[in-house]
Amino acid sequence: MVFMPPGTAKSTYGTVRFPAYYLGKHSENGIICGSYSFDLSESFGKKCRNLIDSEVNQALFPRCKLSDDTKSKGDWETSQGGGYKAVGVDGSVTGRRGNLLLIDDPVKGRKEADSDTVKETAWNWFKSDFITRKKLGIPLSIIIIQTRWIEDDISGRILPDDWDGESGDFEGYDGEMWRVISLQAEAEEGKNDPLGRKPGEYLWPEAISPDEWAEIKAGQTAGDMRNWAALYQQTPSPEGGTFFKREWFQYYDELPANLNRYITHDDAVTEEAEGEDPDFTEIGDWGVDPDDNIYAVNWWTGQETSDVWIDALLDMVKQSGAYVAVGESGVIRRAVEPHLNKRMRQRKIYARIEWLPTIGDKFARARNFQALASMGKVRFPRTDWARAVINQLVRFPGTRYDDKVDTCGLIGRAINMTWAPKIPKKVVKLPITAQPTVSDLMQLDKTQKKRANKRI
């Protein structure tokens, strides 16, 4: 995996010159190159083809020649049986196999990176189509070259959770060892910089001066650290947070008395394919005081089947004495509600179950909780689970998982939908014959004033 900032020639060297060099050494091998669009991948293929056909390359690698039969921009072969195939993300690679699978920028931009649909499409294409194109019986090499837009991209789903921008060798979730070359725009302490730079030194000063880098950084961090952290530092979630700020969250040592208790739960009900990391079910236990201060009291998290987490939910209801448990409706409700009701009757643990409708995107569903947190109204204990919840909140929306965020969003929505009782307006009865005074009229509501004016 090669991670580099925009404008640092990663495609020129990684996706044009390197494939030409690779085929010069291994003319019988095949390369499949994927990018966010077929047009971009095809343009890489054209440049690589022209480079192979150049006099300089022929002098270096006289054995590597283009076949006269296939010389199209995105699909060509060498005379030794190797070749190059361009494909866009989600494009079919049926019928072609390669020794080297190369991906350059699988995500077009910020809008696509934030889209759950686009991310899932790219991931499913990668694991179900692209990496299955290896030549059987021959070692396969995979190279991913990209600028990191978001943590939950193809690389982020492979790398371990504790990867934090370092270069080195890491075992991925796919069980394979990956070598990561992470070139940050500005070198940071503890990142094992491949160029041996000291912290604070900028990348490629011969082409981009330190003053230019400083200007880029100032522009990217103006009001939002997300772009600089992701695109330039290759760590999509800045330490301080973007949608949620770390400094917003308060801590408590003791719970106040007489809290209204709520349970919120974000449920994973879909089965994952073999070898994949399933979603998490998250259950939060909350206390709310009369001033709408929210206290996170307890938490359960697990990658378990519904029968396991339903019992965990009821355990938390019994322990907390919560009178309502709030989940999100839709597929989840239809899948688990019958079993949840059955287990409540069997265990004689009862709570009102509220199902809030799915509205807008994840940002919209978390807005109420964000507003409360920004006002200093969200408080956590000093525990490991609380730190895990806060860490996911401050990394949102760049985090691989956001189930904890969804669980927090539900308590924000639940509080927003809770109304205080209406206090009836004072009714003033006027004597039938008496003329109302100014003091009398000031106590009347709009309807009574109209009636009084008619009498006057």
C-alpha positions in Angstrom: 0.0 0.0 0.0 1.3 3.4 -1.0 -0.3 6.5 0.6 0.7 9.9 -0.6 -0.8 13.4 -0.8 -2.4 14.9 -3.9 0.0 16.3 -6.5 3.1 14.3 -5.5 3.4 12.2 -8.7 2.2 8.9 -7.1 0.3 7.9 -10.3 3.2 8.9 -12.6 5.7 6.7 -10.8 3.4 4.0 -9.4 0.8 3.4 -12.2 2.7 4.5 -15.4 6.4 4.0 -14.9 6.4 1.1 -12.5 4.2 -1.1 -14.7 6.4 -0.4 -17.7 9.5 -1.4 -15.6 7.7 -4.5 -14.3 6.8 -5.7 -17.8 10.3 -4.9 -18.9 11.5 -7.4 -16.3 8.6 -9.9 -16.7 7.2 -9.5 -20.2 5.2 -12.7 -19.9 3.2 -11.4 -16.9 -0.2 -9.7 -16.9 -1.2 -6.5 -15.1 -4.8 -5.5 -14.2 -5.1 -1.9 -13.2 -8.3 -0.6 -11.5 -9.3 3.0 -10.7 -12.5 4.8 -9.7 -13.3 5.2 -13.4 -12.5 3.2 -16.5 -11.4 6.4 -18.3 -8.8 7.2 -15.7 -7.5 3.6 -15.7 -7.4 3.6 -19.5 -5.4 6.8 -19.5 -2.8 5.1 -17.3 -2.8 2.2 -19.7 -2.2 4.5 -22.7 0.8 6.3 -21.0 2.3 3.0 -19.9 1.8 1.5 -23.5 3.5 4.5 -25.0 6.4 4.4 -22.6 7.0 0.7 -23.4 7.0 1.5 -27.1 9.5 4.4 -26.6 13.1 4.2 -27.9 14.5 4.6 -24.4 12.5 1.7 -22.9 13.3 -0.5 -25.9 17.0 0.2 -25.3 16.6 -0.8 -21.6 14.4 -3.8 -22.2 14.8 -5.0 -25.8 12.9 -8.2 -25.0 9.7 -6.3 -24.0 7.8 -5.4 -27.2 4.1 -4.7 -27.9 2.1 -7.3 -29.7 1.0 -6.1 -33.2 -2.5 -7.7 -32.5 -3.5 -5.6 -29.5 -2.5 -2.0 -29.0 -5.7 -0.3 -27.6 -5.2 2.2 -24.9 -6.6 0.1 -22.0 -6.2 -3.4 -23.3 -2.9 -4.5 -24.9 -0.4 -7.3 -24.8 3.3 -7.9 -25.1 4.8 -10.2 -27.7 5.8 -12.6 -24.8 2.2 -13.1 -23.8 2.0 -10.5 -20.9 -0.1 -7.4 -21.0 -2.2 -4.7 -19.4 -6.0 -4.5 -18.7 -7.7 -1.3 -17.5 -10.9 -1.5 -15.5 -13.0 0.9 -13.5 -14.2 0.1 -9.9 -17.3 -2.1 -10.3 -16.2 -3.0 -13.8 -16.1 -6.6 -15.0 -12.7 -8.3 -15.3 -14.2 -11.6 -16.4 -11.9 -13.6 -18.6 -8.7 -11.9 -17.6 -6.1 -12.9 -15.1 -3.0 -11.2 -13.8 0.2 -11.6 -11.8 0.1 -8.0 -10.6 -3.2 -6.3 -9.5 -2.8 -2.6 -9.2 -5.4 -0.1 -7.8 -4.8 3.6 -8.1 -7.3 5.9 -6.3 -10.4 3.8 -6.0 -12.3 6.8 -4.7 -13.0 9.9 -6.8 -13.5 12.5 -4.1 -15.0 13.5 -0.8 -18.6 13.1 -1.9 -18.0 9.5 -3.0 -15.9 8.7 0.0 -18.7 9.7 2.4 -21.3 7.6 0.5 -22.0 4.2 2.1 -23.2 2.9 -1.2 -20.1 3.9 -3.1 -17.9 2.4 -0.3 -19.7 -0.9 -0.3 -19.7 -1.1 -4.1 -15.9 -0.5 -4.1 -15.3 -3.0 -1.3 -17.5 -5.7 -2.8 -15.8 -5.2 -6.2 -12.4 -5.5 -4.7 -13.0 -8.8 -2.7 -15.4 -10.5 -5.0 -14.1 -9.6 -8.5 -10.8 -7.9 -8.6 -8.6 -10.0 -6.3 -10.1 -13.2 -7.7 -8.4 -12.4 -11.0 -5.0 -13.9 -10.0 -3.3 -16.4 -12.3 -3.8 -19.8 -10.6 -0.6 -21.4 -9.3 1.5 -18.3 -9.6 2.3 -15.8 -6.7 0.1 -12.7 -6.8 1.2 -9.2 -6.0 -1.4 -6.5 -5.1 -0.5 -2.8 -4.9 -2.9 -0.1 -3.7 -1.9 3.4 -4.4 -4.1 6.2 -3.1 -4.7 9.3 -1.1 -6.7 8.5 2.0 -10.1 10.2 2.0 -11.8 8.2 4.7 -10.8 5.5 7.2 -13.4 3.1 5.8 -11.9 2.8 2.3 -10.5 -0.4 0.8 -7.2 0.0 2.5 -8.8 0.9 5.8 -10.9 -2.3 5.8 -7.8 -4.4 5.4 -5.4 -2.7 7.8 -5.7 -3.4 11.6 -7.7 -1.1 13.8 -4.6 0.3 15.5 -2.9 1.4 12.3 -2.3 5.1 12.6 -0.4 6.4 9.6 2.8 4.4 10.2 5.0 2.8 7.5 6.0 -0.8 8.0 4.6 -4.4 7.7 1.2 -5.1 9.0 -1.1 -8.2 9.1 -4.4 -7.3 7.6 -7.9 -8.5 8.3 -7.5 -10.7 5.2 -4.8 -12.6 6.9 -2.1 -11.3 4.5 1.0 -9.3 5.3 0.9 -5.9 3.8 3.8 -3.5 3.4 2.7 0.1 3.9 4.6 3.1 2.6 2.9 6.1 4.1 4.4 9.4 3.0 2.9 12.2 5.0 3.1 15.8 3.7 4.5 16.8 7.1 6.5 14.1 8.9 5.2 13.2 12.4 6.8 11.6 15.4 6.5 7.8 15.6 5.3 7.2 12.0 8.5 5.4 10.9 8.9 7.8 7.9 10.4 5.9 4.9 12.5 8.9 3.9 14.0 9.3 7.4 12.6 12.8 7.8 12.5 14.6 11.2 9.1 15.6 12.6 8.0 18.8 10.9 9.9 18.3 7.7 7.8 18.5 4.5 7.7 16.0 1.6 9.5 16.6 -1.7 10.9 20.1 -1.0 12.7 20.1 -4.3 9.3 20.3 -6.1 7.1 21.8 -3.4 8.8 24.4 -1.1 8.1 24.4 2.6 6.4 27.8 2.2 4.0 26.2 -0.4 3.3 23.3 2.0 2.6 25.7 4.8 0.2 27.6 2.6 -1.5 24.4 1.6 -1.8 23.4 5.3 -3.3 26.7 6.3 -5.9 26.5 3.5 -6.8 22.9 4.3 -7.1 23.4 8.1 -9.1 26.6 8.0 -12.1 25.6 10.1 -11.7 21.9 9.5 -8.7 19.6 10.1 -10.3 16.7 8.2 -8.8 17.4 4.8 -5.3 17.9 6.0 -5.4 14.8 8.3 -6.8 12.6 5.6 -5.5 13.7 2.3 -2.1 15.0 3.4 -1.2 13.1 6.5 -2.9 9.8 5.5 -4.8 9.5 8.8 -8.4 10.2 7.9 -9.5 11.1 11.5 -7.7 13.9 13.3 -7.1 13.4 17.0 -9.3 16.3 18.1 -12.3 15.3 16.0 -14.4 16.9 13.3 -18.1 16.2 13.7 -17.6 15.6 17.4 -14.8 17.4 19.3 -12.9 15.6 22.0 -13.0 18.6 24.3 -16.8 18.6 24.3 -17.1 15.5 26.4 -17.1 15.8 30.2 -16.2 13.2 32.8 -17.9 12.2 36.1 -16.8 10.2 39.1 -20.2 9.6 40.7 -23.7 9.5 39.2 -26.2 12.0 40.5 -29.4 10.6 42.1 -32.8 10.4 40.5 -31.8 10.1 36.8 -34.3 9.0 34.2 -32.8 5.9 32.6 -32.9 5.0 29.0 -31.4 2.2 26.9 -30.4 2.7 23.2 -29.3 -0.1 20.9 -27.9 -0.3 17.4 -28.3 -3.8 16.2 -26.4 -5.9 13.7 -28.7 -8.5 12.2 -27.1 -9.3 8.9 -24.8 -12.3 8.4 -21.3 -11.6 7.1 -19.5 -13.7 4.5 -16.9 -16.1 5.7 -13.6 -14.3 6.5 -15.2 -10.9 6.9 -15.3 -8.8 10.0 -19.0 -8.6 11.0 -20.7 -5.4 12.3 -21.1 -4.7 16.0 -24.2 -4.5 18.1 -23.9 -1.6 20.5 -26.1 -1.1 23.6 -25.8 2.0 25.7 -27.3 2.7 29.2 -28.0 6.4 29.8 -29.1 8.6 32.7 -30.7 12.0 32.0 -31.1 14.6 34.7 -33.8 17.4 34.7 -31.4 19.8 32.8 -31.0 17.3 30.0 -27.4 16.4 31.0 -26.7 12.9 29.7 -24.7 10.4 31.7 -23.3 7.3 29.9 -23.7 4.7 32.7 -22.9 1.4 31.1 -22.1 -0.1 27.7 -22.2 -3.5 25.9 -20.6 -4.2 22.6 -20.3 -7.5 20.6 -20.2 -9.2 17.3 -22.9 -11.7 18.3 -26.0 -13.2 16.9 -29.4 -11.7 17.9 -30.2 -14.2 20.6 -27.0 -13.2 22.5 -27.4 -9.5 22.3 -31.1 -9.6 23.1 -30.3 -11.2 26.4 -27.5 -8.6 26.9 -30.1 -5.9 26.3 -32.5 -7.4 28.8 -29.7 -7.8 31.4 -29.0 -4.1 31.0 -32.7 -3.2 31.3 -32.9 -5.2 34.6 -29.8 -3.8 36.0 -30.6 -0.1 35.2 -34.3 -0.1 35.8 -34.8 1.7 32.5 -38.4 2.0 31.5 -37.8 2.4 27.8 -35.3 0.9 25.2 -34.9 2.8 21.9 -33.8 1.2 18.7 -34.1 2.1 15.0 -37.0 0.7 12.9 -36.9 -0.9 9.5 -35.2 -4.2 8.7 -33.8 -4.5 12.2 -37.1 -4.2 13.9 -38.8 -6.7 11.6 -35.9 -9.2 12.2 -35.7 -9.0 16.0 -38.9 -7.7 17.5 -40.8 -11.0 17.7 -37.8 -12.7 19.5 -37.3 -9.7 21.7 -40.9 -9.7 22.9 -40.8 -13.5 23.5 -37.6 -13.2 25.6 -39.1 -10.4 27.7 -42.1 -12.6 28.5 -39.8 -15.6 29.2 -37.5 -13.7 31.5 -40.2 -11.5 32.9 -38.1 -8.4 32.2 -40.2 -5.7 30.7 -39.5 -2.3 29.2 -41.3 -0.2 26.7 -39.6 -0.7 23.3 -39.6 2.4 21.1 -38.5 2.2 17.4 -37.5 5.5 15.9 -37.8 5.9 12.1 -34.7 6.0 9.9 -34.4 9.6 8.9 -31.8 11.3 6.6 -28.2 10.1 6.6 -25.9 9.3 9.6 -25.1 13.0 10.0 -28.7 13.9 10.4 -29.4 11.1 12.9 -26.5 12.3 15.1 -27.2 16.0 15.0 -29.2 16.1 18.3 -26.5 14.3 20.2 -23.8 16.5 18.5 -25.7 19.6 19.7 -26.0 18.3 23.3 -22.3 17.3 23.3 -21.2 20.7 22.0 -23.0 22.3 25.0 -21.1 20.2 27.4 -24.1 18.1 28.3 -22.7 14.6 27.6 -20.7 13.0 30.4 -18.7 9.7 30.5 -17.1 7.7 33.3 -13.4 7.1 33.2 -13.5 3.6 31.9 -12.1 1.7 28.9 -15.5 1.3 27.2 -16.1 5.1 27.6 -12.8 5.9 25.9 -13.7 3.5 23.1 -17.0 5.3 22.6 -15.4 8.7 22.6 -12.7 7.6 20.2 -15.2 6.5 17.7 -17.2 9.7 18.1 -14.2 12.0 17.4 -13.1 9.8 14.5 -16.6 10.0 12.8 -17.3 10.2 9.9 -13.9 8.8 8.9 -14.1 5.7 11.1 -14.5 2.1 9.7 -17.2 1.4 12.3 -19.9 3.9 13.4 -22.2 1.7 15.4 -21.4 3.5 18.7 -22.1 6.8 17.0 -25.5 5.5 15.9 -26.3 4.3 19.5 -25.3 7.8 20.8 -27.5 9.4 18.1 -30.5 7.5 19.3 -30.3 9.0 22.8 -30.1 12.4 21.3 -33.1 11.8 19.2 -35.0 10.3 22.1 -34.4 13.3 24.3 -35.4 15.6 21.5 -38.7 13.8 21.1 -39.6 13.9 24.8 -42.0 16.8 25.7 -42.7 18.3 29.0 -46.4 18.4 30.1 -48.3 21.4 28.9 -49.3 23.9 31.6 -52.9 25.0 31.0 -53.4 28.8 30.7 -55.2 30.5 33.5 -58.9 30.9 32.7 -60.4 34.2 33.9 -64.2 34.2 34.1 -65.7 37.7 33.7 -68.9 38.7 35.5 -71.8 38.8 33.1 -72.7 42.4 33.7 -69.3 43.8 34.6 -67.0 45.7 32.2 -63.5 44.1 32.1 -60.6 46.1 33.4 -57.2 46.4 31.7 -55.8 44.1 34.4 -58.5 41.5 33.5 -57.7 41.7 29.8 -54.0 41.1 30.3 -54.8 37.7 31.8 -56.9 36.5 28.9 -55.8 34.3 26.1 -56.4 35.3 22.5 -59.8 33.7 22.2 -61.0 35.2 25.5 -59.8 38.7 24.4 -61.9 38.5 21.2 -65.0 37.6 23.2 -64.3 40.3 25.7 -63.9 42.9 23.0 -67.2 41.9 21.5 -68.8 42.5 24.8 -67.2 45.9 25.2 
